[in-house]
Amino acid sequence: MEDGAGLKALYGYSEIKEVTALKGLMLRLELMNGSRALVSFNHKVNQARFFVLTKEGIWFTAKPRKALNVYWTKTAGTQAIDSLGVTLCEALEIALEKEDEHAPLIKSVTPMRDFILRIALQNGSGLYVNMKPWLAGARYNRLREKKIWQSAATDGEKILWRDDTQMSMDDALEIFTARL
């Protein structure tokens, strides 16, 4: 696992502010820039690396570590008996994995208050992208108009607005992880 501080310096990623493990092997990540993600680990637990997450008591120990990592650990006394860590990059890769290669990646998009864009993904994961800081720039400034903001839709691969503004998933991830 890479050092979170090194990733932050290299890529300029926002740091993880809070991690919450939810029922159903869903992980909620909140970043310092106001973006949030719900990451489904359901499709990963059959893989050897992630099997430890199914052991009793370990899933709900999730916490941030070194600004850009999530870490789980189960202890017996003072000794760690099971542990697993993933970087923010790995968590986002898990969120973006397709369960069905023929289905579109994006299931739906919902424009929310305060210019948060909810992107529901095919595998049950989702991103809540804080668009507010980006509305001052030329590319997304028209989205400040309520009617245009509310017109967000998807073709399964991109986010589209009625004024012809478009955002690819790569652009959405860049905004999601940006350090402000």
C-alpha positions in Angstrom: 0.0 0.0 0.0 1.3 3.4 -0.9 1.9 6.1 1.6 -1.1 8.5 1.7 1.1 11.6 2.1 3.0 10.7 -1.0 -0.1 10.3 -3.0 -1.5 13.6 -1.8 1.7 15.4 -2.8 1.9 13.6 -6.2 -1.7 13.9 -7.3 -3.0 16.8 -5.2 -5.9 14.7 -3.8 -8.2 16.0 -1.1 -7.6 14.2 2.2 -10.1 11.8 3.7 -12.0 13.6 6.5 -14.2 10.8 7.7 -14.8 7.1 7.1 -18.0 5.3 8.1 -18.6 1.6 7.6 -22.3 0.9 6.9 -24.4 -2.2 6.8 -24.2 -4.2 3.6 -20.5 -3.8 3.2 -20.9 -0.1 2.1 -18.2 2.4 3.0 -18.9 6.1 3.2 -15.9 8.4 2.6 -16.1 12.1 3.2 -13.3 14.2 1.8 -12.0 17.6 3.1 -13.2 19.2 -0.2 -16.9 18.4 0.6 -17.2 15.4 -1.8 -18.5 12.0 -0.5 -18.5 8.5 -1.9 -20.4 5.3 -1.1 -18.3 2.4 -2.0 -19.8 -1.1 -2.2 -17.3 -3.9 -1.3 -19.9 -6.6 -1.9 -18.3 -7.8 -5.1 -14.8 -7.9 -3.5 -15.2 -10.1 -0.5 -14.7 -13.4 -2.4 -11.2 -12.2 -3.3 -8.5 -13.4 -0.9 -7.3 -9.9 -0.1 -10.7 -8.6 0.9 -12.0 -11.8 2.6 -10.8 -10.4 6.0 -13.6 -7.8 5.8 -16.2 -10.6 6.3 -14.8 -11.7 9.6 -16.9 -10.8 12.6 -16.1 -7.4 14.0 -13.7 -6.1 11.4 -15.9 -4.3 8.9 -17.0 -1.6 11.4 -13.5 -0.8 12.5 -12.8 1.3 9.3 -11.0 4.6 9.9 -8.9 7.0 7.9 -5.1 6.6 8.1 -2.4 8.9 6.7 -4.9 11.2 5.0 -5.5 9.1 1.9 -5.9 5.6 3.2 -8.7 3.6 4.8 -7.6 1.0 7.3 -9.5 -1.9 9.1 -8.0 -3.8 12.0 -9.2 -6.3 14.6 -7.2 -6.7 17.8 -6.9 -9.2 20.5 -5.6 -7.3 23.5 -2.8 -5.1 22.1 -2.0 -7.3 19.1 -3.6 -6.8 15.6 -4.9 -10.2 14.4 -6.5 -9.1 11.1 -6.0 -5.9 9.1 -6.4 -4.5 5.7 -5.8 -1.1 4.1 -6.8 0.5 0.9 -5.8 3.9 -0.6 -8.4 6.4 -1.8 -7.4 5.5 -5.3 -8.1 1.8 -4.7 -11.4 2.6 -3.1 -12.5 4.7 -6.1 -11.3 1.9 -8.5 -13.6 -0.5 -6.5 -16.5 2.0 -6.8 -16.0 2.2 -10.5 -15.8 -1.6 -11.2 -18.5 -2.8 -13.5 -20.4 -6.0 -12.5 -21.8 -6.3 -16.0 -19.4 -5.3 -18.8 -22.2 -4.5 -21.2 -24.1 -2.2 -18.8 -23.3 1.5 -18.7 -21.1 2.6 -15.8 -23.4 5.4 -14.6 -26.9 4.4 -13.5 -28.3 7.8 -12.8 -27.4 11.4 -11.8 -29.2 13.7 -9.4 -28.5 17.4 -9.0 -28.8 18.2 -5.3 -28.8 21.4 -3.1 -25.6 23.4 -2.8 -24.4 22.1 -6.1 -23.7 18.5 -5.0 -24.0 16.1 -7.9 -25.0 12.6 -7.0 -23.7 10.0 -9.4 -25.2 6.5 -8.8 -23.0 3.7 -10.3 -24.1 0.4 -11.7 -22.5 -1.7 -8.9 -24.4 0.1 -6.1 -21.6 2.6 -5.3 -22.1 6.3 -5.7 -20.3 9.6 -5.7 -21.5 12.9 -4.3 -19.4 15.5 -6.1 -19.1 19.0 -4.7 -19.3 21.1 -7.9 -19.6 24.5 -6.1 -15.9 25.5 -6.3 -15.9 24.7 -10.1 -18.9 26.9 -11.0 -16.7 30.0 -11.2 -14.7 28.6 -14.1 -15.7 29.0 -17.7 -16.4 25.4 -18.3 -19.1 24.9 -15.6 -20.3 28.5 -14.9 -23.7 28.1 -16.6 -24.6 25.3 -14.2 -25.2 28.1 -11.6 -28.5 28.7 -13.3 -31.0 26.5 -11.4 -32.9 25.3 -14.5 -29.6 24.2 -16.1 -28.3 22.6 -12.9 -31.5 20.7 -12.5 -31.4 19.3 -16.0 -28.5 16.9 -15.3 -28.9 13.6 -17.0 -26.7 10.7 -18.2 -26.1 8.6 -21.3 -24.5 6.0 -19.1 -21.0 7.2 -19.7 -21.1 11.0 -19.3 -23.1 13.5 -17.4 -25.0 15.9 -19.6 -26.9 19.2 -19.1 -29.4 20.8 -21.5 -27.0 23.7 -22.3 -24.6 21.2 -23.9 -22.2 21.1 -20.9 -20.8 17.6 -20.5 -18.7 15.9 -17.9 -16.9 12.6 -18.4 -16.4 10.2 -15.4 -12.7 11.1 -15.5 -13.6 14.8 -15.1 -16.0 13.9 -12.3 -13.3 11.9 -10.5 -10.8 14.8 -10.9 -13.3 17.2 -9.3 -14.3 14.6 -6.7 -10.7 14.2 -5.5 -9.4 17.7 -6.1 -7.6 19.4 -3.2 -9.1 22.9 -2.9 
